[in-house]
Amino acid sequence: MTAATVTQMKCACPSCLCIVNVSDAISKEGKYYCSDACAKGHSEGAGCSHAGCGCHA
């Protein structure tokens, strides 16, 4: 059996719908995020601003 390489995954933000490329994502504490807003837990109240995603704190 061969191992699969993960190249995309859902943003680690619970309310976010974005799929991120692992190579382009913001990595924080072993998790991958689509934006600074998600990586910071929406501490400033802003969403990720990606089309079709309404995530926020």
N, CA, C and O atoms as CSV, one atom per row, in Angstrom:
chain,resi,resn,atom,element,x,y,z
A,1,MET,N,N,0.844,-1.178,0.000
A,1,MET,CA,C,0.000,0.000,0.000
A,1,MET,C,C,0.892,1.245,0.000
A,1,MET,O,O,1.913,1.284,0.687
A,2,THR,N,N,0.503,2.250,-0.767
A,2,THR,CA,C,1.269,3.491,-0.828
A,2,THR,C,C,0.570,4.578,-0.026
A,2,THR,O,O,-0.653,4.576,0.114
A,3,ALA,N,N,1.349,5.490,0.488
A,3,ALA,CA,C,0.796,6.607,1.261
A,3,ALA,C,C,0.341,7.710,0.320
A,3,ALA,O,O,0.980,7.985,-0.696
A,4,ALA,N,N,-0.767,8.333,0.673
A,4,ALA,CA,C,-1.288,9.453,-0.109
A,4,ALA,C,C,-0.713,10.753,0.441
A,4,ALA,O,O,-0.508,10.892,1.646
A,5,THR,N,N,-0.461,11.686,-0.442
A,5,THR,CA,C,0.022,13.000,-0.038
A,5,THR,C,C,-1.147,13.975,-0.072
A,5,THR,O,O,-1.793,14.143,-1.107
A,6,VAL,N,N,-1.413,14.610,1.047
A,6,VAL,CA,C,-2.497,15.578,1.135
A,6,VAL,C,C,-1.999,16.912,0.587
A,6,VAL,O,O,-0.987,17.441,1.047
A,7,THR,N,N,-2.712,17.449,-0.396
A,7,THR,CA,C,-2.333,18.743,-0.957
A,7,THR,C,C,-3.363,19.819,-0.661
A,7,THR,O,O,-3.045,21.007,-0.726
A,8,GLN,N,N,-4.600,19.426,-0.336
A,8,GLN,CA,C,-5.658,20.380,-0.018
A,8,GLN,C,C,-6.426,19.890,1.201
A,8,GLN,O,O,-6.548,18.688,1.440
A,9,MET,N,N,-6.935,20.839,1.958
A,9,MET,CA,C,-7.783,20.498,3.098
A,9,MET,C,C,-8.674,21.683,3.450
A,9,MET,O,O,-8.444,22.801,2.990
A,10,LYS,N,N,-9.686,21.433,4.265
A,10,LYS,CA,C,-10.577,22.501,4.716
A,10,LYS,C,C,-9.801,23.404,5.667
A,10,LYS,O,O,-8.987,22.929,6.459
A,11,CYS,N,N,-10.052,24.684,5.588
A,11,CYS,CA,C,-9.485,25.638,6.533
A,11,CYS,C,C,-9.833,25.176,7.953
A,11,CYS,O,O,-10.942,24.700,8.197
A,12,ALA,N,N,-8.894,25.314,8.881
A,12,ALA,CA,C,-9.090,24.847,10.255
A,12,ALA,C,C,-10.095,25.681,11.050
A,12,ALA,O,O,-10.516,25.265,12.129
A,13,CYS,N,N,-10.479,26.829,10.544
A,13,CYS,CA,C,-11.492,27.664,11.206
A,13,CYS,C,C,-12.826,26.919,11.171
A,13,CYS,O,O,-13.278,26.536,10.092
A,14,PRO,N,N,-13.460,26.705,12.312
A,14,PRO,CA,C,-14.707,25.924,12.349
A,14,PRO,C,C,-15.854,26.485,11.503
A,14,PRO,O,O,-16.660,25.717,10.980
A,15,SER,N,N,-15.938,27.798,11.363
A,15,SER,CA,C,-17.063,28.372,10.614
A,15,SER,C,C,-16.731,28.646,9.153
A,15,SER,O,O,-17.593,29.108,8.406
A,16,CYS,N,N,-15.507,28.372,8.732
A,16,CYS,CA,C,-15.061,28.654,7.369
A,16,CYS,C,C,-15.363,27.481,6.439
A,16,CYS,O,O,-15.292,26.320,6.844
A,17,LEU,N,N,-15.701,27.796,5.193
A,17,LEU,CA,C,-16.003,26.783,4.192
A,17,LEU,C,C,-14.878,26.592,3.181
A,17,LEU,O,O,-14.986,25.750,2.289
A,18,CYS,N,N,-13.806,27.360,3.308
A,18,CYS,CA,C,-12.742,27.364,2.306
A,18,CYS,C,C,-11.905,26.084,2.309
A,18,CYS,O,O,-11.669,25.468,3.349
A,19,ILE,N,N,-11.470,25.713,1.117
A,19,ILE,CA,C,-10.503,24.638,0.924
A,19,ILE,C,C,-9.185,25.318,0.565
A,19,ILE,O,O,-9.143,26.165,-0.327
A,20,VAL,N,N,-8.124,24.951,1.250
A,20,VAL,CA,C,-6.834,25.595,1.026
A,20,VAL,C,C,-5.802,24.595,0.519
A,20,VAL,O,O,-5.834,23.414,0.867
A,21,ASN,N,N,-4.894,25.087,-0.304
A,21,ASN,CA,C,-3.727,24.300,-0.689
A,21,ASN,C,C,-2.774,24.340,0.488
A,21,ASN,O,O,-2.434,25.419,0.975
A,22,VAL,N,N,-2.343,23.193,0.945
A,22,VAL,CA,C,-1.453,23.124,2.097
A,22,VAL,C,C,-0.192,23.958,1.862
A,22,VAL,O,O,0.321,24.578,2.794
A,23,SER,N,N,0.303,23.978,0.638
A,23,SER,CA,C,1.526,24.726,0.337
A,23,SER,C,C,1.326,26.242,0.395
A,23,SER,O,O,2.296,26.979,0.574
A,24,ASP,N,N,0.092,26.719,0.246
A,24,ASP,CA,C,-0.209,28.154,0.253
A,24,ASP,C,C,-0.844,28.625,1.557
A,24,ASP,O,O,-0.954,29.830,1.787
A,25,ALA,N,N,-1.256,27.709,2.399
A,25,ALA,CA,C,-2.016,28.039,3.599
A,25,ALA,C,C,-1.147,28.709,4.658
A,25,ALA,O,O,0.080,28.618,4.633
A,26,ILE,N,N,-1.815,29.382,5.586
A,26,ILE,CA,C,-1.148,29.946,6.754
A,26,ILE,C,C,-1.153,28.857,7.818
A,26,ILE,O,O,-2.212,28.399,8.247
A,27,SER,N,N,0.028,28.451,8.235
A,27,SER,CA,C,0.164,27.374,9.213
A,27,SER,C,C,0.336,27.970,10.603
A,27,SER,O,O,1.197,28.820,10.828
A,28,LYS,N,N,-0.502,27.509,11.534
A,28,LYS,CA,C,-0.416,27.985,12.914
A,28,LYS,C,C,-0.739,26.819,13.835
A,28,LYS,O,O,-1.816,26.229,13.746
A,29,GLU,N,N,0.188,26.493,14.711
A,29,GLU,CA,C,0.018,25.418,15.686
A,29,GLU,C,C,-0.399,24.104,15.026
A,29,GLU,O,O,-1.244,23.377,15.549
A,30,GLY,N,N,0.199,23.811,13.880
A,30,GLY,CA,C,-0.063,22.551,13.191
A,30,GLY,C,C,-1.363,22.492,12.418
A,30,GLY,O,O,-1.739,21.429,11.924
A,31,LYS,N,N,-2.062,23.622,12.301
A,31,LYS,CA,C,-3.322,23.687,11.558
A,31,LYS,C,C,-3.146,24.631,10.381
A,31,LYS,O,O,-2.277,25.503,10.402
A,32,TYR,N,N,-3.966,24.459,9.358
A,32,TYR,CA,C,-3.850,25.246,8.142
A,32,TYR,C,C,-5.078,26.131,7.950
A,32,TYR,O,O,-6.215,25.671,8.056
A,33,TYR,N,N,-4.830,27.407,7.665
A,33,TYR,CA,C,-5.883,28.408,7.525
A,33,TYR,C,C,-5.802,29.100,6.168
A,33,TYR,O,O,-4.729,29.174,5.569
A,34,CYS,N,N,-6.930,29.603,5.686
A,34,CYS,CA,C,-6.988,30.271,4.389
A,34,CYS,C,C,-6.614,31.744,4.459
A,34,CYS,O,O,-6.284,32.346,3.437
A,35,SER,N,N,-6.659,32.331,5.650
A,35,SER,CA,C,-6.409,33.770,5.783
A,35,SER,C,C,-5.886,34.107,7.174
A,35,SER,O,O,-5.980,33.304,8.102
A,36,ASP,N,N,-5.337,35.306,7.297
A,36,ASP,CA,C,-4.893,35.782,8.613
A,36,ASP,C,C,-6.071,35.885,9.572
A,36,ASP,O,O,-5.938,35.573,10.756
A,37,ALA,N,N,-7.229,36.323,9.068
A,37,ALA,CA,C,-8.407,36.478,9.928
A,37,ALA,C,C,-8.777,35.146,10.576
A,37,ALA,O,O,-9.045,35.093,11.777
A,38,CYS,N,N,-8.794,34.084,9.795
A,38,CYS,CA,C,-9.116,32.763,10.342
A,38,CYS,C,C,-8.023,32.292,11.302
A,38,CYS,O,O,-8.323,31.759,12.371
A,39,ALA,N,N,-6.762,32.485,10.927
A,39,ALA,CA,C,-5.646,32.050,11.771
A,39,ALA,C,C,-5.638,32.768,13.115
A,39,ALA,O,O,-5.202,32.208,14.120
A,40,LYS,N,N,-6.118,34.001,13.130
A,40,LYS,CA,C,-6.152,34.792,14.371
A,40,LYS,C,C,-7.460,34.620,15.131
A,40,LYS,O,O,-7.698,35.322,16.113
A,41,GLY,N,N,-8.311,33.694,14.692
A,41,GLY,CA,C,-9.576,33.459,15.387
A,41,GLY,C,C,-10.565,34.597,15.238
A,41,GLY,O,O,-11.439,34.781,16.085
A,42,HIS,N,N,-10.430,35.365,14.161
A,42,HIS,CA,C,-11.318,36.501,13.883
A,42,HIS,C,C,-11.314,37.504,15.028
A,42,HIS,O,O,-12.349,38.066,15.386
A,43,SER,N,N,-10.131,37.717,15.596
A,43,SER,CA,C,-9.988,38.625,16.742
A,43,SER,C,C,-10.391,40.056,16.427
A,43,SER,O,O,-10.727,40.822,17.330
A,44,GLU,N,N,-10.358,40.421,15.147
A,44,GLU,CA,C,-10.761,41.776,14.758
A,44,GLU,C,C,-12.181,41.803,14.200
A,44,GLU,O,O,-12.645,42.848,13.743
A,45,GLY,N,N,-12.879,40.664,14.234
A,45,GLY,CA,C,-14.262,40.592,13.800
A,45,GLY,C,C,-14.481,40.436,12.312
A,45,GLY,O,O,-15.627,40.372,11.866
A,46,ALA,N,N,-13.414,40.372,11.528
A,46,ALA,CA,C,-13.540,40.251,10.077
A,46,ALA,C,C,-13.567,38.785,9.650
A,46,ALA,O,O,-12.955,37.922,10.281
A,47,GLY,N,N,-14.294,38.529,8.561
A,47,GLY,CA,C,-14.282,37.193,7.962
A,47,GLY,C,C,-13.084,37.051,7.054
A,47,GLY,O,O,-12.243,37.947,6.978
A,48,CYS,N,N,-13.004,35.929,6.365
A,48,CYS,CA,C,-11.850,35.690,5.494
A,48,CYS,C,C,-11.943,36.447,4.175
A,48,CYS,O,O,-10.937,36.599,3.483
A,49,SER,N,N,-13.121,36.919,3.818
A,49,SER,CA,C,-13.365,37.715,2.599
A,49,SER,C,C,-13.303,36.908,1.305
A,49,SER,O,O,-13.273,37.495,0.223
A,50,HIS,N,N,-13.284,35.595,1.387
A,50,HIS,CA,C,-13.301,34.795,0.167
A,50,HIS,C,C,-14.728,34.650,-0.334
A,50,HIS,O,O,-15.653,34.502,0.465
A,51,ALA,N,N,-14.913,34.689,-1.632
A,51,ALA,CA,C,-16.228,34.616,-2.258
A,51,ALA,C,C,-16.986,33.378,-1.796
A,51,ALA,O,O,-16.459,32.266,-1.835
A,52,GLY,N,N,-18.216,33.578,-1.363
A,52,GLY,CA,C,-19.080,32.474,-0.967
A,52,GLY,C,C,-18.912,31.991,0.455
A,52,GLY,O,O,-19.648,31.107,0.895
A,53,CYS,N,N,-17.964,32.545,1.182
A,53,CYS,CA,C,-17.744,32.112,2.567
A,53,CYS,C,C,-18.172,33.219,3.511
A,53,CYS,O,O,-17.758,34.367,3.349
A,54,GLY,N,N,-18.980,32.896,4.474
A,54,GLY,CA,C,-19.461,33.886,5.427
A,54,GLY,C,C,-18.914,33.670,6.819
A,54,GLY,O,O,-19.585,33.978,7.803
A,55,CYS,N,N,-17.704,33.143,6.918
A,55,CYS,CA,C,-17.178,32.845,8.248
A,55,CYS,C,C,-16.902,34.132,9.037
A,55,CYS,O,O,-16.581,35.181,8.479
A,56,HIS,N,N,-17.037,34.005,10.311
A,56,HIS,CA,C,-16.742,35.085,11.248
A,56,HIS,C,C,-16.822,34.525,12.655
A,56,HIS,O,O,-17.320,33.418,12.856
A,57,ALA,N,N,-16.345,35.267,13.613
A,57,ALA,CA,C,-16.363,34.807,15.006
A,57,ALA,C,C,-17.762,34.894,15.579
A,57,ALA,O,O,-17.975,34.549,16.741
